[in-house]
Amino acid sequence: MAFVLWIKDFRNQKSGVIFGLFILYSCVTQAVITKSSDIVKQRVYYERFLEADLSFIDFINLLYSTETYVRFKNFDIVESGLWFILSIFNASTFWLDFGMGLLFALVFTYNLKHVMPYVKRLEIKQGYLCLLFFLFIAPFWLITGFRFHFATLLAFTAYVQFYLVGKKRRGLFFLALAPFSHFGYWFILPLPFLFHLLRRFKWVALIFAITLNFMSNTGLFKIVLNAGKAYVPQELFSQGEDYVSDEKIEKSAKNSNKGKSLHAAYYQEAAHLFIFFAAVALFFHLNYKIPPSGHLTHLSQNLNIVLFLSGTTGLLDTIPGAKRFEVLEQMMFFIVMLQFFVFTKDSNRKRQFPTIIKLVSPLAFFWLIVEFRKVFDLFSVATLLGNPLTAFFLNDVALIELIKW
């Protein structure tokens, strides 16, 4: 009911609080399909952590030791910190779900608070489109992969603060937090700073995006990767070595998309291609078809960052496990799309999308449909049909299982 009320009255500022409560509720009513589900593994690791009965000093030492009786060490301290706080009270796995949901809900609604003033200025159709895109960038129903998706949400918050709201210090703060939730963000942390410095060089951004997207499937990237290993700190490289080793890359290329259905194998690639073609089309549209202005300059520079990220994403696709960092370009494209809608409305310009965007829009809808399909695997019957009193009895039954039955 909370979700329906939010969708119905999303322009109301208070509806964001209702939606935050729904996020929290959905996290404590997650579905469990198999024993290999992420949520099951998470609970097992947490119970193992409880059995260790660590003191605070033991916990700190563990973070920077070689002990492996918990699944993480070194940099991913957000989740481990939550575990330690809960272990003080010997809390059950229910409170683990509750704690992760609470953190996710707080940051998500904080983001929503700053995005909504822009969404409210749009027509109803554009408003719903932007909110749909917003939901799928850092989906709260993927809370089972807490480390990565919470880090993604923190990075998205940084982008919103830095490029949409204009609060640069606040944006840097959230960006600095992201690597402490998932070590992978240590490797991409310099990118926003680099691309921000280069955002004024529009043709460099365009050539960068086109060149790297066409070179991503050649052997050049492998040569650059091997050369760059010598300059990466050993502590960071040891965390990501499994992703960038020659054996891992070759094995991944051999087994890529093996056993996957068509939609599961290519929906991320569809999103990437849509953003690439849309960004290139908007590049020429903004630079050559619309008279220059102050707001247009700011929008064009943000679009240049999308182009830089698009080129980088093309290379990341060649690294096993790095495809998920396509979300970086999705974050920035969302901000550009929102700014474009607001700019054309406030300047009383007729919103005419370049023809190529209309032609490739099915790629975006394909991505959104597949992302929406994931909801049925991770939401339980209780998530949509239950209430806090019945959640404990129904939360193991996934919606997809109900549909199949």
N, C-alpha and C positions, 0 to 999 in steps of 0.2 A: 504493500500500500504506500509506503514511504517513497519507493521508486516511482510509482505511478504519479503521486502528487508532485514530485519534483519535475518529471517530464511535462506534466500539465501546466505547472506554474513556475517554470524555470527562471523567469525574469524576476521573481520575488527573491530578495536577498536572503530571507529567512529559510527559503527552501533548500539552500546549501547545507544548513545544519541538519535538516531532515535527511538529505542525501548522505551526509557523513555518518549518521546513525545506521542507514541502510548498509553502507560499506562495512561498518563494524559488525553488524548482524550477519552479513553474508560471509564474513571471514570465520565466524564461529559455527556456521552451518555448512561448511565445505563438504563437498561430496567425496567419497572414497570409492574409487572404481576397482582398483587392484591393490595388492600388497606392495607393488612397486611404485605406487603413486608418490609424488613428491611430498605430499602432506604426511604420508605414512613414514617415509624416511626421516622427515623433519622431527616427528614425534619420537622416533627411535633414538635419534641423535640427542635430543633434549633429555630423554630419560637416562641415557648413558652419562650425560653431563651431570644430572642429579645424583647418580650413583657415585660420581667422583668426589662429591662433597668438598668442594674447593673453598679455601679461604680467599680473601681478596688478594693477598700477596701471591698465593698459588695461581689465581686466575690471571694476574698480570704477567707472571712468569710464563704461564702457558702460552700466552699470545705470541711470545717471541722465543719459543723453544722449538725443539724438533719432535715433541711428543705428538703422537697421532691417534690417541684414543678418543679424540673428538675430531670432527671432519675438517676443521679449519684451523688456521694459525696465521700469525702475522697481521695482515692488514684489515681483514673483514671483522671489525670489532663492534658494529652496530648490533648485529644479530647475537653475537656472543655476549655483549653487554646486557641485552634483554634477557638472555638465558640466565646470566649470573644474578640479576635482580630478582627474577622469578624463583631461582633456586634458594634464595634467602628465606623465602616463605614456603619452600617445598611445594610450590604450586603445581597443579596437574597440567596435562597437555591442553585442557580447555583454556586455561589462562594464557598458555603460549599462543593459541589462536587469537585470543582476545587482545593480547599485547601487540601482536603484529598488526591486527586489524585496527587497533587504536592509533598506532603510529602512522599507518597508511591513510586512515581517515583524516587525521589532523593535517597532514601535509597536502592531501588531495583537496580538502575543502579550503585550505589556505590558498592553493592555486586557483580554485574556483572563484574565490572572493575577488581576485585581481583580474580574472578573465571576464567575469560577468558584466562589468561596466561597458566593455566593448561589445559583447554579444547583445546587450540590451539595445544598442544603437542600430542594430541590423533589422532587416525585415524578418518575419517569423521563419521563413524557409531557410534563409541564410543562417539564422540563429541556431536552428536545429542541426544544420549541416556542420557548423563549427563545433557544436557540443558533441556530436557524434564522433568527429575526428578527435576531439579532446579526450573522450572516454577511451578510445582505442590506442592512444599513444602509450599510456601507462595503465593498462587495464587492472582494476582492483581485484578482478576475479582470478588473476594469476598470482595472488598473494602467496600461493604455495612455493613459488620460486622467490621467496622474500628478498634474499640478498640482492639479486640482480634487479628485480622490478622496483624495489624501494630505492636503490641507487639511481635507476632510471627516472623515478619520480622526483628525486632530489635534483638531478641534472635538468629535468624539465622545468622545475621551479626556478632554477638559476637562469634558464633562458627567458622565462616569462618576466622575471624581475629585471634582467639586464636589458632585454631588447623590446619588451612590450611596455612595462611599467616605467623603465628608466632608472631603477634603483640599482646602480652598478655595484656598490659595496655589498648590498644584500644578495645580489646575484652571485658574486664571487664567494660569499660565505656558503651558500647552498652548493655551489659547484665544488668547493673544497671538501664538503661533507660526503659527496657521492662515492669517492674511492674507499671510504671507510665502511661502506656497506657492501661493495663488491670490488675486488682487486682489479678487475678488468678496466675500470675507469681511471686507474693510474696511467694506463697507456694512452688513453684518448684525452686526458686532462689538458695537455698543451694545445690541442686543436682549436678550441674556441678562442684562445688568446691569439694564436697565429692567424686564424682566419679573420678575427676582428681587426688586426693590424692591416690585413690585405684587402679589406672590404671595399676600399675606394678604387681598386684596380679591377674594373669590371671585365675587361677583356682577358685579363689573366685568369679570373674566376671561370669565365666561359670556356676558355681553352683547356684549363685544368680539368673541368668536369667532363668535357667531350673526350679528351685524350685518355684520361685514366679509366673511364668507363669502357672504352674500346680496347684498352691494354690489359684490363683486369684478368683476362683469360690467357694471357701470354706468359712466358717464363721470366719476363723482366722483373716482376714483383718478387719472385723467389730469390733472384740475385740480390736485389736491394734488401730484402729481409735478412738474408745471411750476412750481408755486410753490416747491417745495423745491429746485429746481435752483440757485437763487440763493444758497443757504446751504451748498452742498457745495463743499469746496475744489477749485480748478480741476484740481489734479494728480490727485485721485481721480476727478473727473467725466470727465476726458478718457479715463480707462481704461474707464469704463462707458458712455460716450456712445452707442456703437453699440447698446447694449441698450435704452436708454430714449428714444431720439429718436422723434419723432412718426412719421417715415417708417418706422422699423423696426417700431414697434408696429402700425401699420396694415398693413404688408406681412405681418407675422407672423399677424395676425388673418385676413387674406385666405387665406393659405396654410396655416393651422393644420390639421395632420393630413392634408394633401393627399398622396395617394399612399401613406399608411401603412395597414397592416392594422389591423383593429379592435383587436386586443390591444395592438399597439404604440402606438396613438393614445390609449388610455384607461387603461392599467394604473396610471400615476402618479396619475391622478384617482381611480381606485378606492381606492388606498392612502390618499389624503387624505380621501376621504369616510368610509372606515372609521374612521380615527382621529378625525375630527370627531364622528361619531355615537357612537362608543365613549366618547370623553372626556365628552361631554354626559351620557350615560347613567351613567357612573361618578361624575360630579359629584353627581347626585341620590342615587345609591346610597351613596356614602361620607358625604355630609352629612346624610342623613335616614333611612337604614335601618340603619346600624351605630352602636352606642353610641360616643361620643367617647373618644379616648385619645391619649397622647403620640405614638405611632407613626402613628396615623390622621391627626393634625394635619399631620405632616410629609409624609405621602403625599398628603393633600388639597392642600397648598400646591404640591407638585410637579405635581399634576394641573392646577392653575390655570395653571402655566407652559405646559403642553401646550395649553390653551385659547387662551392669548395667541399662541402660535406657530401654532396652527391658523388663527386670524384673519389673522395676517400672511401665512401661506402662501396664503390665498385671494387676497390682493392681489398677491403675487409671481407668481401664475399669469398675470397680465395683462401681465407684462414678458417679452419674448422672451429665452429662455435662462435665466430665473430660476426656471423650474419645478423645476429640479434642487435648489433650496434647500428643497424639501419635506422633504428628508432631515433638516432641523433638528427638525421635529415628530416624525419617526420616531425620532430619537435619544432625545428626552425621553419619548416614549410607551413605548419599550422599558424605560427605567428605571422608569417608573410601573408597567408591567405586571409587571416582575420584583419590585418592592417589594410589589405587591398580592398576588402569589402567596406570597411569603415571609411577609407579614403574616397572611394568612388561615391559613396552615399553622402558624405559631408560636403563634397565638392560639387554635388548635383550633376555628376557625370553619368552618362548611360553606361551601365556595366556590360561591356562587350568582351567576352572572353575570346582569346585567340582561338581560331578554328581547331588547331592541333589539340588544345586542352579538351575540347568537346569530343574529339575523335578518340582520345586515350582515356577518357573518363570511365569507360567500362572496367579498366584495370583497377581503378580506385574502388569501384563498387564490388569487384571480385574480392579484393583484399578485405573490405569491411564485412562482407558476408561471411568469409571464412573466420575472421576474428569473432564475429558474433556467434558462429557455430561452436566455438570453444566454450561459450557460456554454458551450454547444455551438458558439457562434461564436468564442469567444476561447480556449478550451482546444484544444490540438492533440492529435493521436493520442498523441504522446510524453508529454503531461501525465499521462494516465491509464494508458496501456499501455506506456510506455517506461521508461527508466532513464537516469541521467546519461551512460552510454556511447552509447546509441542516440539521445539527444535531438537531436544535431546533424544527424541524417539524416532525422528525421521532423517537425521542429518547424514546418514550413510548412503542414501538412495539418490543417485544422480538423475537429473531431469532426462538425460538421454536414455537411461535405462527404463524410465517410466514410459517414454515415447515408444521404445522398442517393444515393451511389453504390451 
